[in-house]
Amino acid sequence: MGQFLIDILRRFRRREEGNVSVEVAFYLPFLLGIFAATYTLFDLFRQETVNTKAAYTISDLISRETAALNDDYIDSMFTLAQLLVRSDSGMSMRVSVIRWDEDDNRYYVDWSVERGDLMNVWTDGTVSDIEAKLPTMPDQERVILVETWNNVEPAFNIGFSTRNIYNFVFTRPRFASLVAFEGEIFSDGTIHDDEIDDSVM
């Protein structure tokens, strides 16, 4: 009996004819899985690149402003950011102007606004949480900080959960030492009128 089974296996090994349908049934799920995984990974990397470029675009546009911004301007920047990234993904954006005070040896928030549901504005009390990410600056220097947060669903279910894409981009004001914001309530609850301080304009 044992020899009989060995002979059958030997004959099976030597046979060269095959059935395309059977081979396709074996290999097609494997190939489709590879294609789905490749496309999903490529799409996630592409989406990260798109989000980074969108954040840099918004930051660059704001850095060129010389007049005080307002809510309508921030709304338009948020709309632009949403157009630049995937439309079916949840997105939030935070724009802040951060100032370094050498005497106090700390950062202060000139103003901070957010759009979307995933972020809160920075305040003088919370900006220390990102101190390690901020650049080294001279006394009273300011940077425009643009942050975007985007929740992206993978194109195919290959074991990845929702991808949270976070971007942290800062730019120095180009044509003025300060990009102001009209009527913004600051972190200590007072109204700061940036027009008063002529030394920073």
Secondary structure as the mmCIF struct_conf table of DSSP 4:
data_model
#
loop_
_struct_conf.conf_type_id
_struct_conf.id
_struct_conf.beg_label_comp_id
_struct_conf.beg_label_asym_id
_struct_conf.beg_label_seq_id
_struct_conf.end_label_comp_id
_struct_conf.end_label_asym_id
_struct_conf.end_label_seq_id
HELX_RH_AL_P HELX_RH_AL_P1 GLY A 2 ARG A 14
HELX_RH_AL_P HELX_RH_AL_P2 VAL A 20 SER A 63
TURN_TY1_P TURN_TY1_P1 ARG A 64 ARG A 64
BEND BEND1 ALA A 67 ALA A 67
HELX_LH_PP_P HELX_LH_PP_P1 ALA A 68 ALA A 68
STRN STRN1 LEU A 69 LEU A 69
HELX_RH_AL_P HELX_RH_AL_P3 ASP A 71 LEU A 84
BEND BEND2 VAL A 85 VAL A 85
TURN_TY1_P TURN_TY1_P2 SER A 87 ASP A 88
BEND BEND3 SER A 89 SER A 89
STRN STRN2 GLY A 90 ASP A 101
TURN_TY1_P TURN_TY1_P3 GLU A 102 ASN A 105
STRN STRN3 ARG A 106 ARG A 115
BEND BEND4 GLY A 116 LEU A 118
TURN_TY1_P TURN_TY1_P4 ASP A 124 THR A 126
HELX_RH_3T_P HELX_RH_3T_P1 VAL A 127 LYS A 133
BEND BEND5 LEU A 134 LEU A 134
HELX_LH_PP_P HELX_LH_PP_P2 PRO A 135 THR A 136
TURN_TY1_P TURN_TY1_P5 ASP A 139 GLN A 140
STRN STRN4 ARG A 142 VAL A 152
BEND BEND6 ALA A 155 PHE A 156
BEND BEND7 ILE A 158 GLY A 159
STRN STRN5 ARG A 163 THR A 171
BEND BEND8 ARG A 174 SER A 177
STRN STRN6 PHE A 181 PHE A 181
TURN_TY1_P TURN_TY1_P6 GLU A 182 GLY A 183
STRN STRN7 ILE A 185 ILE A 185
TURN_TY1_P TURN_TY1_P7 SER A 187 ASP A 188
BEND BEND9 GLY A 189 GLY A 189
STRN STRN8 ILE A 191 ILE A 191
TURN_TY1_P TURN_TY1_P8 ASP A 194 ILE A 196
HELX_RH_3T_P HELX_RH_3T_P2 ASP A 198 VAL A 200
#
